Structure formats: C-alpha cells, structure tokens
Amino acid sequence: MTSAPADRAFDAVLCDLDNVIRFYDTAPLAALERAAGLPEGTTADIGYAPETDLPLLLGRITPDAWVESIAAGLTERVGAERAHELGRALEDAPFRADEEVVALLRRARTHVPLVLVTNATLRLDADLALLGLTDLADAVVSSAVEQVAKPDPAIYRIAAERAGVPVERCLFVDDRQENVDAAAALGMTNALYREPDDLRRALGPCAEEAVVAHEP
C-alpha cells in the first residue's frame, strides 16, 4: 500500500457486491413469467420483499427455504408446480462480474484496503469462487455471516474494523440510496453507484494504474 495523500478523503474502500460488481441475467426468469401470464418482475417482487428476503440475508433460512417462500406467494396465481419453477429460476439466475468495475477495484486496492460489504446468503463464498473473485478484497463482510444487514450501522462498523481504519476514513459504494445514506450518517465518504464512471470518480487517483518503480 502507498502512503495516504493529505488531500484524500478516505483510507479504505467498502464496496457493495450486487448491482455494483455482480449482475444477474434475468432473461430466463422473465421468459418463464411471460409463459405463466405474469408481469415481468413479479417473482423478484415477492422474493426480494423484506419479509421474504431478510431471513435469507441474515442466515436464518436456506436458499431452498427461500424458494419455498417465493412459491407460496405465487401458487394461487400460477399453481404449485409453476410457482416452484419460478422461485427456482430466481434462485438459480446466472450472474457475471463487471470486469471494468473489478479492474477499478483491483487498482484501488494497490492504494488502500478493499472490503466487500454485502447483503448476501451463506453461498457467498461459493459465488465469489464462481466469479473468480476470491482474491479481490482484503476482507468480505456478509450479512448472513454477521447476522446484520445494511442499512444497519453495525455492519458498516464491522467493515471499517476489518479494513483497519476509522469509519470516517472509509469510502462506501453502493447502488441503494438507503445504504449510502446510512454510511453518510456515520461520517463515511460515499458514492451512489449507477455506472462504472461513478466508481471511477469516487476513487479519484486510486482508480489509476499503480506505477511500479524499476531499479536502474
């Protein structure tokens, strides 16, 4: 790591995973919804409703139990078999990493510690391995492991502690306004993510390629 410039507002980067680094392909699920006569997004609306989603993100239920909860919310509309098919399609949606974002974060990590802080399931380690990102960050703070989820201030404090810097010296990046607002309330520098340029601007010089000094 390089020493911190006097004008840099942060000494660590805390970054969300989903919809910043990882993106899901919802096209297969959307096709199933159309075939079932449902508006696109219906399954996700049920699956990501707090009463359905939060127990999963806090590690209190398994992904299979989450699928059952989704199916229960759809059965009256499409029947049990199709409801389970839709729930499983949401759980098994394929995903990819945004390589531009990954490259920016790898550059930032040559300057400051990087911690992933994410509302995730107990499958997070396996998912990071599938993405080839097990070495991306210095630490990973998962809601399912810590049993506390964003925007609870506790998870931000845990992430700052893992980074080894005070909370007010962290840059927090997330795609959800309520999560960014919670970070700001703790005194963190923050960035609401919509596209890679948002991250690049927030990182500033930390987004630049590291310069390697060579001996003459």
N, C-alpha and C positions, 0 to 999 in steps of 0.2 A: 504494500500500500504506500502511496505517496503521502507526504505531509499535507495537511489541510490548508488551502489558501485562506488568507484572513477574511476575504470577502465571500467565501462560500457559506451558504445558509444552512448546510447540513453536513453531517459526518457519517451518515448511513442512509441507505435506501431500503424502505419497506414497500414491497410491491405485491399487489393482488395477483392471482393466477387467472381465474376465469374472466374472459372478455377483455383481458389485457395481454396475457401470454397465450392462453389456451382458448381455442374457439371450436365450437361443435357444429357438425353438419346435421341440420335438422330436416333436410330434404326427404330422407326416407320416412321419417315420422309424419311429415306433412302429407306425403302421398297416402299413408295409411289413414290419416284423418279425413282426407277428401273421400277416400273409398268408403269410410264409415258415415259420411254425411255430416261431419263435424267441421266447424270453422278451424282453420289452421291456428295452432297455438293453444287449443283447448286443453290438451294433455299437460302442457307446460304450466298453464294457469293453475291447474289442480296440483301438479307435482311440486311447484315452487311456492304455493301458498304457505304462509308461516306455520300453520297448524300441521301441515303435511311434511314440509321440508326441514323445519328446525330440529325435530327429534333425530333425523338422519345426520344433520350437520353437527350435532352435539354428541354423536357417537352412541346414542341411546337405542337406535334401531339399526338393523342391517339394510343394505340396499334392497334385498329381496322383500323385506317387510315394507319398505318404501313403495315398491312396485305394487304390493297388495293394497296399500292405502290409495294409490292412484286408481287402481282398478275398481276399488269400492266406490270412488267418486264418479266413475264412468259407466258402471254396469247398467244402471237404469236407462241410460241413453243408447247404449250400443250392445248390451248383452255381456255376459261374464267373459266369454272366450275372447271377444274382440277387445274388451276393456283391458284384459291382461296383456294382450298383444301390444296395445298402445303403451301401456305402462312399461313393458319391457323394452320397447323401441326407444323410449325416452332414456331409460337407464343405460342402454347399450349404444346410444348415439355415438358415431365415430367422432374423433377430435384430432386436432392438429395444433402445432405450435406456430406462432407468427415468428418467422425467422428474423425479420427486421427488429422486432422487439427483443428477441433473445440476444441478438448481436449488440444492441444498445446496452442491455443489462450486463452482458459479459464485459463490455468496455468499462461500464461504471464500476464494476467490481474490482477492476485494477486500481481504482482510486479510493473506494470506500467499501465497507461491508455491505452485503446484499442479503436481505432476509425476505423470503416469501411469507406473506401473512394472508391466509385464505380460509374462507368458509368452505370446508371440504369434508369428504367422507373418509372412512377408515381405509379406503382403497387408494388414498393419495400417493403413497409411496410407489405402488404398482403403476399408477397412471404416469407419474414422473418418469419411471423407467421406460414405459412405452414411448414417451415423448423424447427420450434420450436426454433428459434434463436433471438427472440425479446429482450432477455436479454443478448446476447453475448457480446455486446460492450458498452462502456460508451457513445458513440455518433455514429451517422450514417451520413455521408456526401454523398448525392446523387446528381448526375449531373442534374437530372430532376428537383429537388427542387432548387438547387443553380443556375441552368441555365448556368453552365460552366462545361466542361468535361475534363478529363485527355486526353492529357498531358498539358493542360493549367496550368501554375504555380499558378493561382488564387485558384484552387480547393485544391491544396496542402497546401496553406497558410490558407485556411479556416479550413482544417482538423487539422493542427497544433494548430490553435487557439482554436478549440473545445477540443483538448487534453490538452490545457493549458501549452504548452511548446514551446520554440523557434523551428523554422523549423530545425535548425542544430542539434537538440537533438531528432529528430524523426528517427525511423526505418521504412522504406517504403517497402512493399512487394507487388509484382505484377507479373503477368505472361507475360506481354508485355514489350519488351525491351525499346520501346519509352517512356513508362510511367516511367520505372525505371530510364532511362537517365534524364528525366525531374526532377525527385526527386533528383538525384545526383547533377544536376546543381544548385539546391537550397541549397546544402550542407547537405542533408539528408544521413544518412546511408541507404543502400538499399540492397535488395535481389531479384534476379530474380527467380521466383518460377517455378519449374518443378515437384517436388515431395515433400512429407512431410519432408524428410530429409533436404531439402533446408531451410525450415522454422525453423526446429529444430536447425540447425547450426547457423542461423542468430540470433535466440533468445538467444542462449547460456544458461546461468544459469536460465534465465527467462522461459525456457521450462521445468524446473524441477518442481516436485510436491512441493507445499508450505509446509513448516514444521510448524505444529501447536504446540505451546508450551502449556503444560498442567501444571496446578498448582499441587504441590505435595499433 
